């Protein structure tokens, strides 16, 4: 009776945001076929203590809290093929500007002026109310624009591009289903394991039930799950459990296909991050780590599913392999030459020039990382050639570099040591730690016999 009375009051035009929120939750519960395990009361109440004031402005805090429900779905790189459920974070500023300037400027001006009026407003509460106001207004605005080609072009221009427009639609979806996603994700561990994905248990059973009953969009749920998995490739195990088959064609005909799409999107994201990290020498270790993450996803996915029966998935992985291989090819092929020049020139020039050591170390680090993931690259010949050439360079020059350290006077000894230590690191990559240990002992012996004022 209470629900019917509330619905009747809204139909008469008596707007009440709090009442509408309660009704929306009730309707979602009903649509979910009374899925009690998901929509239980929270175990801890919401902390409504206003955020302490600081250097961050009211507008910045409101912006942050307004987009808070999107955190599980944000990414920081542009994918070659956009994936529903993954929102490019830099687009949020464009969306905020669109809301403030074009969608509801008067309303936004009033909200942004709250702090100037001296009101101790909690940005979380104001942001939650703002999302409730923005969503229906935006839907109406977009519906009007859809009836006019120029209107559609204008909206896309206001949001930056087609990607910004699509991300805005994803934002609206999350805002409209905010409570449902929060409840489901709140019932899942912050870190998901391979066991959670492959074996029957509360985690896999919960996710499977949500996807099968279509309580939320499986693509968005999969996007949130990816961030909680050490290896997102393990989602394929869950996809097969939900589909009840390991046949790719069967999986593709079920809601579990959303999990596969997110695995492929994560593979693309790894490559995109590698492309970004490759622009700076300071991120070489991060690049090598991301390469290994890419390899782990591809290897597990390829081992579990028969890609010969899934040509489209196979093409996506092959395209990513080519992109990553093309990115690494130059560094791998140049590695022996860079090591030769760095070490030889150090000896011949009295170790005065250490600038090439960074380039050589970067190339050797990537060569080593590429060798470890060679199954996921198309560079087997290049890796083998570069590794053999690097072996010859080190066998030829290690004695000369050690002799250079032995002859170096006190003013040159620090630079000579940098060359020797770099050579030892290169040797560890090519010949292993035991070989490098022998070189380090020789290095220590030379240093101990040097004058007391030597720099060590």
C-alpha positions in Angstrom: 0.0 0.0 0.0 2.8 2.4 0.8 4.6 1.7 -2.5 1.3 2.2 -4.5 0.7 5.5 -2.6 4.2 6.7 -3.3 3.9 5.8 -7.0 0.6 7.6 -7.2 2.1 10.8 -5.7 4.9 10.7 -8.3 2.4 10.2 -11.1 0.6 13.4 -9.9 3.9 15.3 -10.4 4.8 15.5 -6.7 8.6 15.1 -7.0 10.6 13.7 -4.1 14.1 12.5 -4.8 14.5 10.4 -1.7 11.2 8.6 -2.4 12.1 8.0 -6.0 15.4 6.5 -4.9 13.6 4.1 -2.5 11.2 3.1 -5.3 14.0 2.5 -7.8 15.7 0.1 -5.3 12.5 -1.7 -4.7 11.9 -2.1 -8.4 15.4 -3.4 -8.9 14.8 -6.0 -6.2 11.6 -7.1 -7.9 13.3 -7.2 -11.3 16.0 -9.3 -9.8 13.5 -12.0 -8.6 14.0 -11.1 -5.0 17.7 -11.9 -5.1 18.1 -11.6 -1.3 21.8 -12.5 -1.1 22.7 -9.4 -3.1 20.3 -6.9 -1.6 20.9 -7.5 2.1 21.3 -4.4 4.3 24.9 -3.1 4.6 26.8 -4.4 7.6 28.3 -0.9 8.2 26.4 2.4 8.0 27.5 5.1 5.7 29.8 7.6 7.4 28.2 11.0 6.8 30.8 13.0 8.6 31.6 15.9 6.3 35.1 15.8 4.7 37.6 18.0 6.5 38.5 21.1 4.6 41.9 21.3 2.9 43.7 22.5 -0.1 41.2 20.8 -2.4 38.4 23.2 -3.5 34.7 22.5 -3.1 34.3 22.1 -6.8 37.1 19.6 -7.0 35.7 17.5 -4.1 32.3 17.6 -5.7 33.7 16.5 -9.0 35.5 13.6 -7.3 32.5 12.4 -5.4 30.1 12.8 -8.3 32.2 10.3 -10.4 33.0 8.0 -7.4 30.7 5.1 -8.5 32.7 4.9 -11.7 35.9 3.9 -10.0 35.6 0.1 -10.8 35.2 0.9 -14.5 37.9 3.5 -15.2 40.9 2.9 -17.5 43.7 5.3 -18.4 44.5 4.3 -21.9 42.6 4.4 -25.2 41.9 0.9 -26.6 42.0 0.1 -30.3 38.4 -1.1 -30.0 36.2 0.4 -27.4 34.8 -1.9 -24.8 31.4 -1.2 -23.1 32.0 -1.1 -19.4 35.5 0.5 -19.6 35.4 4.3 -19.3 38.4 6.4 -20.3 39.1 8.5 -17.2 40.3 11.7 -19.0 36.8 11.9 -20.5 35.4 12.6 -17.1 36.5 16.2 -17.2 34.8 16.7 -20.6 31.6 15.1 -19.2 31.8 17.4 -16.1 32.2 20.5 -18.3 29.2 19.3 -20.5 27.0 19.0 -17.4 28.0 22.4 -16.0 27.9 24.3 -19.2 25.4 22.7 -21.5 23.1 20.2 -19.6 22.0 22.1 -16.5 24.1 25.2 -16.0 21.7 27.0 -13.6 21.5 24.0 -11.3 25.2 23.5 -11.4 25.9 27.1 -10.6 23.8 26.9 -7.5 25.5 23.7 -6.3 29.0 25.0 -7.0 28.1 28.2 -5.0 27.2 26.2 -1.9 30.6 26.6 -0.4 30.7 30.3 -1.2 27.5 30.7 0.7 29.2 29.3 3.8 27.1 26.1 4.0 28.9 23.0 5.5 27.7 20.7 2.7 29.0 17.1 2.5 30.2 16.6 -1.1 29.2 12.9 -1.0 25.5 13.7 -0.2 25.4 16.6 -2.7 27.0 14.4 -5.4 24.5 11.6 -4.8 21.6 14.0 -5.2 23.3 15.5 -8.2 23.6 12.1 -9.9 19.8 11.6 -9.4 19.1 14.9 -11.0 21.6 14.6 -13.9 20.6 11.2 -15.1 17.0 11.8 -16.2 17.9 15.3 -17.5 20.7 13.8 -19.6 18.4 11.1 -21.0 15.9 13.6 -22.1 18.6 15.9 -23.6 20.1 13.0 -25.6 16.6 11.8 -26.7 15.9 15.3 -28.1 19.3 15.3 -29.8 18.7 11.9 -31.3 15.8 13.2 -33.4 18.1 15.7 -35.1 21.4 14.7 -36.9 22.8 18.2 -36.2 21.8 17.8 -32.6 23.7 14.5 -32.4 26.8 16.1 -33.9 26.5 18.9 -31.4 26.4 16.6 -28.4 29.3 14.6 -29.6 31.3 17.8 -30.2 30.4 18.9 -26.6 31.7 15.7 -25.2 34.9 15.7 -27.3 34.3 12.8 -29.7 32.5 9.6 -30.2 34.5 8.0 -27.4 33.5 10.7 -25.0 29.8 10.3 -26.0 29.9 6.5 -25.5 31.6 7.0 -22.2 28.9 9.4 -21.1 26.3 6.8 -21.9 28.2 4.3 -19.8 28.4 6.8 -17.0 24.6 7.2 -17.1 24.1 3.5 -17.0 26.3 3.2 -13.9 24.5 6.0 -12.2 21.1 4.4 -12.9 22.3 1.1 -11.5 24.6 2.4 -8.9 23.0 0.6 -6.0 22.9 -2.7 -7.7 26.6 -2.6 -8.6 27.6 -1.5 -5.2 25.6 -4.3 -3.6 27.1 -7.0 -5.8 30.7 -5.8 -5.7 30.4 -5.3 -1.9 29.7 -9.0 -1.6 32.8 -10.0 -3.4 36.4 -10.1 -2.1 38.7 -7.2 -2.9 41.1 -9.7 -4.4 39.9 -12.6 -6.6 41.9 -15.7 -7.1 42.2 -18.4 -9.8 40.4 -20.7 -7.4 37.4 -18.3 -7.2 37.1 -18.4 -11.0 37.6 -22.1 -11.6 35.9 -23.9 -8.7 32.4 -23.9 -7.3 32.0 -21.7 -4.3 30.3 -18.6 -2.9 32.2 -16.2 -5.2 31.7 -18.0 -8.5 28.2 -19.0 -7.6 27.3 -15.4 -6.9 28.8 -14.0 -10.1 27.2 -16.8 -12.1 23.8 -16.1 -10.7 24.0 -12.4 -11.3 25.1 -12.9 -14.9 22.5 -15.6 -15.7 19.6 -13.6 -14.1 20.9 -10.5 -15.9 20.5 -8.5 -12.7 23.2 -6.1 -14.0 24.9 -5.7 -17.3 27.5 -8.5 -17.4 29.9 -6.3 -19.4 30.2 -3.8 -16.5 30.4 -6.5 -13.9 33.2 -8.1 -15.9 35.1 -4.8 -16.1 34.9 -4.5 -12.3 36.1 -8.1 -11.8 39.2 -7.5 -14.0 40.6 -5.0 -11.5 40.3 -7.6 -8.7 42.1 -10.4 -10.5 45.9 -10.8 -10.5 45.5 -12.5 -13.9 42.4 -11.4 -15.7 42.8 -14.4 -18.0 41.3 -16.6 -15.3 37.9 -15.1 -16.2 37.8 -17.7 -19.0 37.4 -20.4 -16.4 34.4 -18.7 -14.9 33.0 -18.1 -18.4 33.1 -21.8 -19.2 31.5 -22.6 -15.8 28.6 -20.2 -16.5 28.2 -21.5 -20.1 28.5 -25.1 -19.0 30.9 -25.8 -21.8 34.5 -25.3 -23.0 33.4 -24.9 -26.6 34.0 -21.3 -27.7 31.0 -21.4 -29.9 28.8 -22.3 -27.0 30.4 -19.7 -24.7 29.8 -17.0 -27.3 26.1 -17.7 -27.3 25.7 -17.1 -23.5 25.9 -14.0 -21.3 29.4 -15.3 -20.3 30.7 -13.9 -23.6 31.0 -10.6 -21.7 33.8 -12.1 -19.6 35.7 -13.1 -22.8 35.3 -9.7 -24.2 36.8 -8.2 -21.1 39.8 -10.6 -21.3 40.5 -9.5 -24.9 40.0 -5.8 -23.9 42.5 -6.3 -21.0 45.0 -7.8 -23.5 44.7 -4.7 -25.7 45.0 -2.5 -22.6 48.3 -4.2 -21.6 49.7 -3.5 -25.0 48.4 0.1 -24.9 50.1 0.6 -21.6 53.4 -0.9 -22.9 53.2 1.6 -25.8 52.9 4.4 -23.3 55.7 3.2 -21.0 58.0 2.7 -24.0 58.2 6.4 -24.5 60.4 6.9 -21.4 63.6 5.2 -20.3 62.6 5.8 -16.7 59.7 3.3 -17.0 61.7 0.3 -18.4 61.1 -1.9 -15.3 57.4 -1.1 -15.4 57.4 -1.9 -19.1 59.0 -5.3 -18.5 56.5 -6.0 -15.7 53.6 -5.1 -18.0 55.0 -7.3 -20.7 55.0 -10.2 -18.3 51.4 -9.4 -17.3 50.4 -9.5 -21.0 52.1 -12.9 -21.4 50.3 -14.4 -18.3 46.9 -13.4 -19.6 47.5 -14.6 -23.2 49.2 -17.9 -22.0 46.4 -18.8 -19.7 43.6 -17.9 -22.1 45.3 -19.8 -24.9 45.8 -22.9 -22.8 42.3 -23.1 -21.5 40.3 -22.4 -24.7 40.8 -23.9 -28.1 41.5 -20.8 -30.2 41.3 -22.8 -33.4 37.6 -23.0 -32.8 37.4 -19.2 -32.1 38.9 -17.4 -35.1 37.7 -13.9 -34.1 39.4 -14.3 -30.6 42.5 -15.6 -32.2 42.7 -12.6 -34.6 42.4 -10.2 -31.7 45.3 -11.9 -29.9 47.4 -12.1 -33.0 46.9 -8.4 -33.6 48.0 -7.6 -30.0 51.0 -9.8 -30.4 52.1 -8.0 -33.6 51.7 -4.6 -31.9 53.8 -5.6 -28.9 56.4 -7.3 -31.1 56.7 -4.2 -33.4 57.1 -2.1 -30.2 60.0 -4.2 -28.9 61.8 -5.2 -32.1 64.1 -2.2 -32.4 65.3 -2.3 -28.8 65.9 -6.1 -29.0 67.9 -5.9 -32.3 70.0 -2.9 -31.1 70.9 -4.4 -27.7 74.2 -6.0 -28.7 75.4 -2.9 -30.5 74.4 -0.6 -27.6 76.3 -2.8 -25.1 79.3 -2.9 -27.4 79.4 0.9 -27.8 78.8 1.6 -24.1 81.5 -0.7 -22.8 84.1 -0.3 -25.6 83.8 3.5 -25.6 84.0 3.5 -21.9 87.4 1.8 -22.0 88.7 3.9 -25.0 87.5 7.2 -23.6 88.7 6.7 -20.0 85.1 6.1 -18.8 84.3 9.8 -19.3 81.0 9.1 -21.1 78.4 7.1 -19.2 75.4 8.3 -21.2 75.2 5.2 -23.3 74.9 2.9 -20.4 71.3 3.8 -19.8 70.4 2.9 -23.4 72.3 -0.3 -23.2 70.7 -1.3 -19.9 67.2 -0.5 -21.2 67.8 -2.7 -24.3 69.2 -5.6 -22.3 66.3 -5.4 -19.8 63.8 -5.6 -22.6 65.7 -8.4 -24.3 65.6 -10.4 -21.1 61.9 -9.7 -20.6 61.1 -10.6 -24.2 63.0 -13.9 -23.9 60.9 -14.8 -20.9 57.7 -14.2 -22.9 58.8 -15.3 -26.3 55.8 -17.6 -26.7 53.6 -14.5 -26.7 55.7 -12.6 -29.2 56.6 -12.9 -32.9 60.3 -12.3 -32.3 61.9 -15.6 -31.7 64.6 -15.2 -34.4 65.4 -11.6 -33.3 65.7 -12.7 -29.6 68.0 -15.6 -30.4 70.3 -13.5 -32.7 70.5 -10.6 -30.2 71.2 -12.9 -27.3 74.1 -14.7 -29.1 75.5 -11.4 -30.3 75.4 -10.0 -26.7 77.2 -13.2 -25.5 80.1 -12.5 -27.9 80.2 -8.8 -27.0 80.5 -9.6 -23.2 83.0 -12.4 -23.7 85.2 -10.0 -25.7 84.9 -6.9 -23.6 84.6 -8.1 -20.0 88.3 -8.4 -19.5 89.0 -5.0 -21.1 86.5 -3.3 -18.8 88.0 -5.0 -15.8 91.5 -3.9 -16.9 90.2 -0.4 -17.3 89.0 -0.4 -13.7 92.4 -1.7 -12.6 94.2 1.1 -14.4 91.8 3.9 -13.5 93.1 6.6 -11.2 91.1 8.0 -8.3 89.4 10.6 -10.4 88.1 8.1 -13.0 87.4 5.2 -10.6 83.8 6.0 -9.8 82.9 6.2 -13.6 84.9 3.0 -14.2 82.9 1.2 -11.5 79.7 2.2 -13.1 80.8 0.6 -16.3 81.9 -2.6 -14.5 78.7 -2.8 -12.5 76.7 -2.4 -15.7 78.7 -5.1 -17.4 78.0 -7.4 -14.5 74.3 -6.8 -14.7 74.4 -7.5 -18.5 76.4 -10.7 -17.8 73.7 -11.8 -15.2 71.1 -11.4 -17.9 73.0 -13.4 -20.6 75.0 -15.9 -18.6 73.2 -16.2 -15.3 73.9 -15.2 -11.7 76.8 -17.6 -11.1 78.8 -16.1 -13.9 78.0 -12.6 -12.7 79.1 -13.6 -9.2 82.6 -14.5 -10.5 82.8 -11.1 -12.2 81.7 -9.3 -9.0 84.4 -11.1 -7.0 87.0 -9.9 -9.5 85.6 -6.4 -9.3 85.8 -6.5 -5.5 89.3 -7.7 -5.5 90.4 -4.8 -7.8 88.6 -2.3 -5.6 90.3 -3.7 -2.4 93.7 -3.3 -3.9 93.0 0.3 -5.0 94.3 3.2 -3.0 92.4 4.0 0.2 90.9 7.1 -1.3 89.1 5.1 -4.0 85.4 5.7 -4.4 83.5 2.4 -3.9 
